[in-house]
């Protein structure tokens, strides 16, 4: 038995005028039902609520105002889920609507609760249909794109595969719309050099919010958790089914990477937002990179932001390079008071302070 997370972009769910792609959704429902009959678990992450709402209200194009987008989502969300519910019910599959916000995954307790709920739904043989709760999310606290949400969900449910469905065949060496020599990249293993090798700009459909860049980052997130990913043309007949069967002839594939991150460190790295930055000297940077040590206040040379104890912060070297991310034990004000001090001196200033600014168990390298 395998566990699949399938993400549908707005361009798969709806045309540029907001009308649903009924045939495409029916074909995807066929594949989901086939996987359920084979004993697999399936989670669907779907964009398209805003597009559905705009079409219902007769509004052309995608508005810029957040209140317009949230109102459109409120109109479209129920209608979109009803489509999935009816399509899957006709194929003897039970669906459940799940709406998540960035807050739900950026706070550890909420994260664990979401994981337990999704796992129970899967235990019951239900297909969760997930979307971001656009009605209450804000620009400051949001996933920004459902590709990132899909990657987080794949990590959350410990999926065996993440498939990102889009309206193109995958990642190309150039923009296939303007470059006749652009070639499809069949497999990507090196994210560090990808920028110079492929066209991963931020272009989107008329009603979408993402682009190829967000899909590649989502694949990077999933593969870091040991989950293989694929970017596939969701409008190409049979492509999804072939990928779910394990074939690699369609789309661009990203093999899993054995980075060995724990569930907590994956959450810290990808789900919890940073609230500030701490700069460290060369000795501390070397100890973090090579020794796997905790960050002590003595190695801190600068503090930026207004974070509180328990917040996530970025840790950077003296040249500004990102070293990693961690949960800080001191507030920004407290750390400014004790940075550069030895442990004995710290106890004189803050008697109850922890010895570490960031404990090694709560730090993940970049």
MOSULMO-V217526 format. One record per pair of residues at least 6 apart in sequence whose ideal C-beta (glycine too) atoms are under 7 Angstrom apart, sorted by the first residue. I is the first residue (numbers start at 0). J is the second residue. D is the distance in Angstrom with one decimal. If there is no record, write none. Layout:
I|J|D + I|J|D
This chain:
0|38|4.7 + 0|39|5.8 + 1|39|4.8 + 1|159|4.4 + 1|160|6.7 + 2|39|6.8 + 2|40|4.2 + 2|156|6.3 + 2|157|7.0 + 2|158|4.8 + 2|159|5.0 + 3|34|6.3 + 3|39|6.1 + 3|41|5.2 + 3|158|6.5 + 3|159|6.8 + 3|160|5.1 + 3|162|6.6 + 3|243|5.9 + 4|42|4.7 + 4|44|6.4 + 4|149|5.9 + 4|152|5.6 + 4|153|4.3 + 4|156|7.0 + 4|158|4.6 + 4|161|4.9 + 5|41|6.6 + 5|43|5.4 + 5|162|5.0 + 5|164|6.6 + 6|44|4.3 + 6|145|6.2 + 6|146|6.4 + 6|149|3.7 + 6|162|7.0 + 6|163|4.9 + 6|164|6.3 + 7|27|6.9 + 7|43|6.9 + 7|45|4.7 + 7|46|6.4 + 7|164|5.1 + 7|233|6.4 + 8|46|5.4 + 8|164|6.3 + 8|165|5.1 + 8|207|5.9 + 8|209|6.5 + 9|46|4.4 + 9|47|5.1 + 9|50|5.2 + 9|204|5.8 + 9|206|5.1 + 9|207|3.9 + 10|165|6.7 + 10|166|4.1 + 10|204|4.0 + 10|207|5.8 + 11|20|6.7 + 11|23|5.9 + 11|164|5.0 + 11|165|7.0 + 11|166|6.6 + 11|233|4.1 + 11|234|6.7 + 12|19|6.7 + 12|20|6.5 + 12|24|6.8 + 12|45|6.2 + 12|46|6.2 + 12|47|3.2 + 12|50|6.7 + 13|19|5.6 + 13|20|6.3 + 13|47|5.3 + 13|50|4.2 + 13|51|6.4 + 13|54|6.9 + 13|206|6.4 + 14|20|6.2 + 15|204|6.4 + 15|205|4.2 + 15|206|6.4 + 16|54|6.7 + 17|50|4.7 + 17|51|6.7 + 17|53|5.1 + 17|54|2.7 + 17|206|6.3 + 18|54|5.8 + 19|82|6.4 + 23|233|6.5 + 23|234|5.7 + 24|82|6.5 + 24|86|6.1 + 25|86|6.1 + 27|233|6.9 + 27|239|6.2 + 28|86|3.9 + 28|87|5.6 + 28|90|5.9 + 29|90|6.9 + 30|239|4.9 + 30|240|4.8 + 30|243|6.4 + 31|41|5.0 + 31|43|6.8 + 31|87|6.6 + 31|92|6.5 + 31|126|6.1 + 32|87|6.9 + 32|90|3.7 + 32|92|5.1 + 33|240|6.9 + 34|41|5.2 + 34|243|5.8 + 35|41|6.2 + 35|92|5.4 + 35|126|6.9 + 40|121|4.6 + 41|126|5.2 + 42|127|5.1 + 42|129|6.6 + 42|152|6.0 + 42|156|6.1 + 43|83|6.9 + 43|126|6.1 + 43|128|4.8 + 43|129|6.9 + 44|129|4.7 + 44|145|5.7 + 44|148|5.9 + 44|149|4.1 + 44|152|5.7 + 45|79|6.8 + 45|83|7.0 + 45|128|6.0 + 45|130|5.6 + 46|145|4.6 + 46|207|6.7 + 47|79|5.5 + 48|72|4.6 + 48|75|4.3 + 48|76|4.3 + 48|79|5.0 + 48|130|5.6 + 48|133|6.2 + 49|68|5.6 + 49|71|4.7 + 49|72|5.0 + 49|75|6.1 + 49|133|6.3 + 49|206|6.8 + 50|75|6.9 + 50|206|4.1 + 51|75|3.3 + 51|78|5.3 + 51|79|4.7 + 52|71|3.5 + 52|72|5.8 + 52|73|6.9 + 52|74|3.6 + 52|75|3.0 + 53|71|4.9 + 53|206|6.9 + 55|74|5.3 + 55|75|6.3 + 55|78|6.5 + 56|71|6.8 + 56|74|6.0 + 60|205|6.8 + 61|205|6.5 + 61|206|5.2 + 62|68|6.1 + 65|137|6.7 + 65|138|6.2 + 68|133|6.4 + 69|133|5.8 + 69|134|5.1 + 72|133|3.6 + 72|134|5.2 + 73|134|4.7 + 76|130|6.7 + 80|96|4.5 + 80|128|5.9 + 83|94|5.5 + 83|128|4.8 + 84|94|4.8 + 87|94|4.6 + 87|126|6.1 + 92|126|5.7 + 93|124|6.9 + 93|125|4.9 + 93|126|7.0 + 94|125|6.8 + 94|126|5.1 + 94|128|5.3 + 95|120|5.3 + 95|125|4.9 + 95|127|5.1 + 95|128|6.9 + 96|128|5.7 + 97|117|7.0 + 97|127|4.9 + 97|128|6.9 + 97|129|4.6 + 98|130|6.0 + 98|132|4.0 + 99|113|6.4 + 99|129|6.2 + 99|131|6.2 + 99|132|6.3 + 99|148|6.7 + 100|131|6.7 + 100|132|4.8 + 100|135|6.3 + 100|136|5.1 + 101|136|6.6 + 101|140|5.0 + 101|141|5.3 + 101|142|5.5 + 102|109|6.7 + 102|140|5.9 + 103|109|4.6 + 103|113|5.4 + 104|110|5.1 + 104|113|6.6 + 104|151|5.4 + 104|270|4.5 + 105|270|5.5 + 105|271|5.1 + 105|272|5.8 + 107|266|6.8 + 110|266|5.9 + 110|270|6.6 + 113|155|6.4 + 114|155|4.9 + 117|127|5.7 + 117|155|6.3 + 117|156|5.3 + 118|156|6.5 + 120|127|5.1 + 121|156|6.8 + 129|152|6.0 + 130|145|6.9 + 131|141|6.7 + 131|142|5.3 + 131|145|6.1 + 131|148|5.6 + 142|148|4.5 + 143|208|7.0 + 144|208|5.3 + 144|209|3.9 + 144|213|4.5 + 145|209|7.0 + 146|163|6.1 + 146|209|5.2 + 146|213|4.2 + 146|214|5.0 + 146|217|4.0 + 147|213|6.5 + 147|217|5.7 + 149|161|6.3 + 149|163|6.6 + 149|217|6.0 + 150|161|6.5 + 150|217|4.0 + 150|220|4.0 + 150|221|4.8 + 151|269|6.6 + 151|270|5.9 + 153|161|4.3 + 153|221|5.0 + 153|226|5.2 + 154|221|6.8 + 154|224|4.6 + 154|265|5.4 + 158|226|5.4 + 160|226|6.8 + 160|227|5.7 + 161|221|4.5 + 161|226|5.6 + 161|228|4.3 + 162|229|5.2 + 162|231|5.9 + 162|239|6.6 + 162|242|5.6 + 162|243|7.0 + 163|214|4.9 + 163|217|6.3 + 163|228|6.8 + 163|229|7.0 + 163|230|4.9 + 164|231|5.8 + 164|233|3.0 + 164|239|6.6 + 165|214|6.6 + 165|230|6.2 + 165|232|6.7 + 165|233|6.4 + 166|204|6.8 + 166|232|6.8 + 166|234|6.0 + 167|175|7.0 + 167|232|6.0 + 168|183|5.6 + 168|232|4.7 + 168|250|6.5 + 169|183|5.3 + 169|184|6.7 + 169|230|5.0 + 169|231|6.8 + 169|250|4.3 + 169|251|3.4 + 170|184|4.6 + 170|187|6.6 + 170|197|4.9 + 170|199|6.5 + 170|211|6.3 + 170|215|6.7 + 170|230|6.1 + 170|251|4.2 + 171|181|4.3 + 171|182|6.4 + 171|183|5.7 + 171|184|6.6 + 171|197|6.5 + 171|198|5.3 + 172|181|5.5 + 172|182|4.9 + 172|184|6.4 + 172|196|6.7 + 172|197|5.8 + 172|198|6.8 + 173|180|6.7 + 173|181|3.7 + 173|198|5.0 + 174|181|6.3 + 174|198|4.8 + 175|181|4.4 + 181|198|6.8 + 183|251|6.9 + 184|197|5.5 + 184|251|5.3 + 185|251|6.5 + 185|252|6.7 + 186|252|5.1 + 187|193|6.1 + 187|251|6.2 + 187|253|5.4 + 188|254|6.0 + 190|219|4.9 + 193|199|6.7 + 193|215|6.5 + 198|211|6.9 + 199|211|4.6 + 199|212|4.7 + 199|215|5.1 + 200|210|6.4 + 200|211|6.6 + 200|212|6.5 + 201|210|4.2 + 201|212|5.3 + 202|210|5.3 + 203|209|5.9 + 203|210|4.9 + 214|230|5.2 + 218|228|3.9 + 218|230|6.8 + 218|253|4.2 + 220|269|5.1 + 221|228|4.5 + 222|228|5.9 + 222|253|5.1 + 222|254|6.8 + 222|255|5.3 + 222|256|4.8 + 223|256|6.0 + 223|258|5.2 + 223|260|6.3 + 224|260|6.6 + 224|265|5.2 + 225|255|4.7 + 225|257|6.7 + 226|255|5.9 + 227|252|7.0 + 227|253|6.4 + 227|254|5.6 + 227|255|4.7 + 228|253|4.4 + 229|242|5.3 + 229|250|5.0 + 229|251|6.7 + 229|252|4.9 + 229|253|6.9 + 230|250|5.4 + 230|251|4.8 + 231|238|5.2 + 231|239|6.4 + 231|242|5.4 + 231|249|5.5 + 231|250|3.5 + 232|238|5.6 + 232|250|6.6 + 233|239|6.4 + 235|249|6.7 + 238|249|4.2 + 238|250|6.8 + 241|248|6.5 + 241|249|5.5 + 242|249|5.8 + 242|250|6.4 + 260|268|6.9 + 260|363|6.9 + 264|363|4.4 + 267|311|6.4 + 267|324|6.2 + 267|326|6.9 + 267|363|5.4 + 268|324|6.1 + 268|363|4.8 + 271|311|4.5 + 272|311|6.5 + 273|311|5.0 + 273|312|5.7 + 273|313|4.8 + 273|324|6.2 + 274|304|5.8 + 274|306|4.0 + 274|310|4.1 + 274|311|6.3 + 274|312|6.4 + 275|303|5.7 + 275|304|2.4 + 275|305|6.8 + 275|306|3.9 + 275|310|7.0 + 275|312|4.8 + 275|331|5.8 + 276|303|4.4 + 276|304|6.0 + 276|312|6.3 + 276|313|4.7 + 276|315|5.9 + 277|299|5.6 + 277|302|5.7 + 277|312|5.4 + 277|314|5.3 + 277|356|7.0 + 278|300|5.1 + 278|301|3.6 + 278|315|5.3 + 278|317|6.5 + 279|294|6.6 + 279|298|4.8 + 279|299|5.7 + 279|300|6.2 + 279|314|6.2 + 279|316|6.5 + 280|298|5.4 + 280|300|5.3 + 280|317|6.1 + 281|317|6.2 + 282|298|6.2 + 283|294|6.2 + 283|298|2.7 + 284|316|4.3 + 284|322|5.7 + 286|292|4.5 + 287|294|6.3 + 287|314|6.9 + 287|322|5.6 + 287|323|6.5 + 288|322|6.6 + 288|364|6.9 + 291|359|5.9 + 292|359|5.8 + 293|355|4.0 + 293|357|6.4 + 293|358|5.0 + 293|359|4.4 + 294|314|6.4 + 294|325|6.8 + 294|355|6.4 + 294|356|4.9 + 294|357|4.2 + 294|362|6.8 + 295|355|6.0 + 295|356|6.3 + 296|334|6.6 + 296|337|4.6 + 296|338|5.4 + 296|340|5.8 + 296|345|5.9 + 296|356|5.0 + 297|339|6.2 + 297|340|6.2 + 297|341|5.6 + 299|334|6.4 + 299|338|3.9 + 299|339|6.6 + 299|356|6.0 + 300|317|6.6 + 300|338|6.9 + 302|331|5.4 + 302|334|5.1 + 302|335|5.0 + 302|338|6.3 + 304|331|5.7 + 305|331|5.4 + 306|312|5.7 + 306|327|6.2 + 306|330|6.6 + 306|331|5.0 + 307|330|5.0 + 308|327|6.4 + 308|328|5.7 + 308|329|5.6 + 308|330|5.2 + 309|326|6.4 + 310|327|6.0 + 311|324|5.9 + 311|325|7.0 + 311|326|5.9 + 312|325|6.4 + 312|327|4.9 + 313|321|6.2 + 313|324|5.7 + 314|322|4.7 + 314|323|5.3 + 314|324|6.9 + 314|325|6.1 + 314|357|6.8 + 315|321|5.6 + 315|322|6.1 + 316|322|5.7 + 321|365|4.5 + 322|364|6.9 + 322|365|6.0 + 323|362|5.7 + 323|363|5.5 + 323|364|4.4 + 323|365|4.9 + 324|363|5.7 + 325|357|3.7 + 325|361|5.4 + 325|362|3.6 + 326|357|6.6 + 326|361|3.9 + 327|356|6.1 + 327|357|5.6 + 328|353|4.2 + 328|355|6.2 + 328|356|6.2 + 328|357|6.9 + 328|358|6.9 + 329|352|6.2 + 329|356|6.0 + 333|349|6.0 + 333|352|6.8 + 334|356|6.0 + 336|348|5.7 + 336|349|7.0 + 337|345|4.7 + 337|348|5.5 + 337|349|6.0 + 337|352|6.7 + 340|348|7.0 + 342|354|5.6 + 345|352|5.7
